[in-house]
Amino acid sequence: MAKVKVAYDNYWQQVMDTMRMGLLLVSRDGKGRPNAMAIGWGTMGIVWSRPMFVVLVRHSRYTHQCIDITGDFTVNVPYPQMAKDVQFCGTVSGRDYDKFTERGFTAGDSATVDSPFIEECGLIYECKVVQYTDVVPDNFAPEIIDHFYAGGDFHRVYFGQILWVTADEDFPARLG
């Protein structure tokens, strides 16, 4: 299905609702191979007068080094029937698996960034990293540390300026 350009905030609520299942964050590794990671934490809005998609990636994740190599990423909003694909991408590492091959994903050429998108997803955000910061453990409420960081594997927060957004023409209707 052909993708059409849309405004970054056209489907904000649908994106936030789908994040409960998981979105797919895509970047490339040092060999140019695409890697997809499931994300359940992130948001989008305006920062520095620019549309941003803010994502969190733990330092231990393969995707962390991929984004550091490319300086960009795509956020791919899957359809509900892709739940098993999202789960797979959230439980295995791109160090060990070619997730695109394993899940039958088609890598699409992005218009503005090096990282590809997943053709099978309905909504795509192309993002260029304009800032990143590592979370500061000392600045957390203790209950957050205890619940989310007991093992000490903290996140890097990437601010991705949204440069281009495309969607399947019938995207909202296919969300169910």
N, C-alpha and C positions, 0 to 999 in steps of 0.2 A: 504494500500500500504506500502511496506517495505521502511524504511528510510535507507539512506546510508550516511556514514561519508563524509564530504566535508571540504575543507579549509574555514576558517572563512571569507575570502575576495572573495570567488568565485562569490557571488551574491550581492556585495556591492551596485551597482547601482539599482538593483531591490528592495533591502531592502529600500533604501532611497526613491525611487519612491512610494513604498507601504506605507511608513510612512505617506504620505499625507492622505491616507484613515484611517490609524491607524494600529499600531502593537499591539499585546496583550502581556502584561507583566504579568507573573504568579509567585506567591509565595504561601506560606501556612500561615494560621493563627495559633493562639495558640492551636487550637484543631486539627490541621493537615489537615484542609479543604482547598482545593485549591481555589485560588481567581485570577480572571483575570481582568486586568485593561487596557483600551485602552490608548496607548501613541502616541503622535504625535511629541514629541520633544525627540531627542536623536541623537547619532552618534556612529560610531565605527571607530577604528583606533589603532594606537600603542601609548601606554603611559607606561613609565617605562620599555621599551623594551618588553612589553607584549601586546597581542591583547586584546582590551577592548571594551565593549559596555557601553557607558555612557548614563544613563537615569535620568530624572528629575521627582521627585514625590513630590507633595505638602504634607506638614505636616498634613493637614486635611484629607487626603485620607486614607482609610482603608489599602491600599497596603503599605503605609509607615510603619505601625506597623508590617505588615506581613514580609516585607524584613528585618526589624530590628530583628525579631524573628529568621528567617532562616539564614540570612547572605548570601543568594543567591537568584537567580531568573532565569527564562527562558524568552527569548524574542522569541515570536512566530509570524511568518510572515504568515498572512492569505491570502487566495485566494480572488479574487474580489467578488465572490458570497457570501462571508462571511461578506459583508459590514454591514448588519443589526445586525449581532452578535457583530461586533466591536462597532457599535453605542450603542447597549444595554450595553455593558461592560463599555462604557465611560459615561453613563448617570445614572446608578444605582450603589449603594454602596454594596460591599460585606458584610457590616454590616447587611444589610436588605435582601439580595438575595443570594442564592446559584447559582452563574452565570453558573457554569458547568452544574448543573441540568437544569436550565432554558433554556439554549441554546443547550443542548444535546451534550456538549463537552465530549470527552473521555480523561481522565487523563493518560498520558503515564509516565512510570518510566524513569526518567533521568539517564544517565550513570554516571554522576559525581557530581550532586548536589541533595539536598533533594527536591527542588521544582519540581513539575511535568511539563510536557509540554502538549500542546493540540494536540492530534493525527490528528485532522482534518486540522491543519495548515501545510503548505508545507515546511517550513524551520524553524529550531529550534536552538537557541543559548543557551547553558547552561553556566551560569555566576556565579562566586563567587565574592562577594563584597570584594574588597581589600582596598578600601578607600571610604569615603563619606565626604561631606562637605555641610554645609548650605550656601545658597547664602547670600551675605552681601548686604543689601538694600542700604547702603551708597555708594556702588561701581557701581551702575547702572546709566546709562544715564536717565535723568528725563522722557523722552518719553517712555522708557521701563516700568518704574514704573507705569506711568499713564495708559498705555495700558494693561499691563499684571498683575499688582499687586495693582490695586486701592483698593482692599479689604484687602491687607496686607497678603494674604495667600501665603507665599514664598515657594520655592522648596528646597528639599534636593537633591543634585547631587550624584548619586551612580556610582562609577567606578566598573564595573563588569568585572573581567578577564574572557575572553572567554576560557572555558576549553574544550568544545566539541560542534561540529556543525553537524547536520544531516539534510538531505533534502529528500523529495520524489524523486524517480529516475527521474520522469518527471516534476520536479518542474518548471523550466523556461517555458516549453511549456504550462503549465496550468495557468500561470499568465495572458495569453491573451494578 
